[in-house]
Amino acid sequence: MTVMTKPSKKQSLPVTDTPALAPVGLARPKLMSVADAKAMDVASMASEFVDHVNPGQMHFMKLLGFHKIKVERAEGMHYIDQNGRRILDFFGGFGSLALGHNHPRILEARKTFQDEKRHEIAIAFLSQYATALAHNIAACSPGDLDMVFFGSSGSEAMEAAVKLAERAAGPDRPKVVYAVNSFHGKTKGVLAITDGALYRGEFQLAGNTVRVPFADIDAIENAFRADPAIGSIVLETVQGGGGIIQAPAEYWQKLRALCDEYGVIWVADEVQCGYGRTGRFYAFEHYGVVPDITALAKSLGGGKTAMAAMIARRDVYMKAYGTPKTAMIHAQATFGGMGESCVTAIEALNVLYDEGLIDNTAATGAYLIERLEALKAKYPKMIKDVRGRGLMVGLEFQDFSETMPAVIRPMLTMLDDKLKGSLSGFVGSLLLRDYGVLVAFTEYNRNVIRLEPPLICQREHVDQFIDAFEGVLGRGVIRIVKDFIASQVR
Ligand SMILES: Cc1ncc(COP(=O)(O)O)c(C=O)c1O
């Protein structure tokens, strides 16, 4: 038999299999060590990224100036780069860094776990860590949201959520309602309810979906009434990728009532807006309603590990997987509830409450929005809207695609179509270059800057961000674009 060894980079020669226990002659691949990785400079990082990760993505990293930065350390609200520059993190890993970078209590909990040589994989035995974490999550969750499934990404938690909803709804009601501009992940199942043309591309998606506008309760009622095969509805409580879009309290209350009336299972995706981000543990708690199923990820891992959870009402869970015969249909995957990840998440939840971070989020978020509103009043030709809640804030710029001054139009030919009328990319890249401030963008609306700083954010960080932001806005549109273009040719 002939086998292929892992080719040593450029050559790939078939190697004749040698008998077991005699691996003599197998060439060791050219591996980088951890020390090599640590010592890489930005040029070699970029070249390995292009060679092995995602060549096309380098285009966007260059536009934003991300490719020039090597992060050497990260602490609290900051990244520290190769030149010792502190970068204020208002991106926050799209909401994954509630506790900031490398919170000391998280590091300590992980170190103790390692020093004591605790076990990781608990597929055979019960895990004290996974069960304690499930207990904690249930304790943080209102109503009878008591049953917890662990995964390692938001997409995995949402896959679990739609599968549970489908089983609980029963075989005659397989249809799922989802919203325009939704984002629920990129794995194949939830792609069918993620409303991004770019992500969906030409893939063959799972069928049985019904698309409705977000925050339009009549559309939902009409859909439920028209189609008895609808068994579940999946909605982000605050749309993140859609541009930080909220719906009013009445919408959620009516939704709960409609779901009860028609027996439809409501899945609230709280992967981004949950975990205290809006000033309550779950964003739906602002509205006094409880969904049937929800999902957390991102900050659940304390900014240090990949941890996600699907949380369900006990009766819904029992209906789908409550007997020995059905229990293993969707039981945890290999890495669901890894020991150190669970310990990290347990400690993170304790820190969240011990440090009063949810209250801090409500107060600091209100201050951030107030200061942004003042900037909007000062620069109405540039800022169109400020919206959000807590530390999940969207800032929408006016659309310049038609009105961009003629003098700078020719310079914009080098840019993507999407970026041409959008100030967000220009402002974001200058904030990083000139002020050491990192912000994020939204998937579907390129005119929106997304602000999701860690929940440890204080007023002084907001002030620093606002000063930087005003420093860029004060230049005016023409200079902003010129400075941006100059940053691309240097
Ligand atoms: C609302 C929402 N759901 C699901 C996901 C998917 O999470 P992940 O990227 O961890 O798979 C995301 C990711 O951004 C999200 O924002």
The ligand as a MOL file (V3000), in Angstrom:
LIG
                    3D

  0  0  0     0  0            999 V3000
M  V30 BEGIN CTAB
M  V30 COUNTS 16 16 0 0 0
M  V30 BEGIN ATOM
M  V30 1 C -25.8830 36.7660 16.7520 0
M  V30 2 C -24.8500 35.7520 16.3680 0
M  V30 3 N -25.1870 34.4580 16.2720 0
M  V30 4 C -24.2920 33.5270 15.9380 0
M  V30 5 C -22.9700 33.8610 15.6780 0
M  V30 6 C -21.9940 32.8000 15.3020 0
M  V30 7 O -21.0150 32.6820 16.2790 0
M  V30 8 P -19.5940 32.0180 15.9520 0
M  V30 9 O -18.8360 32.9970 15.1020 0
M  V30 10 O -18.9530 31.8410 17.3090 0
M  V30 11 O -19.8340 30.7420 15.2760 0
M  V30 12 C -22.5790 35.1860 15.7540 0
M  V30 13 C -21.2000 35.5700 15.4600 0
M  V30 14 O -20.8470 36.6950 15.2930 0
M  V30 15 C -23.5340 36.1700 16.1110 0
M  V30 16 O -23.2130 37.4500 16.1960 0
M  V30 END ATOM
M  V30 BEGIN BOND
M  V30 1 1 1 2
M  V30 2 1 2 3
M  V30 3 2 2 15
M  V30 4 2 3 4
M  V30 5 1 4 5
M  V30 6 1 5 6
M  V30 7 2 5 12
M  V30 8 1 6 7
M  V30 9 1 7 8
M  V30 10 2 8 9
M  V30 11 1 8 10
M  V30 12 1 8 11
M  V30 13 1 12 13
M  V30 14 1 12 15
M  V30 15 2 13 14
M  V30 16 1 15 16
M  V30 END BOND
M  V30 END CTAB
M  END
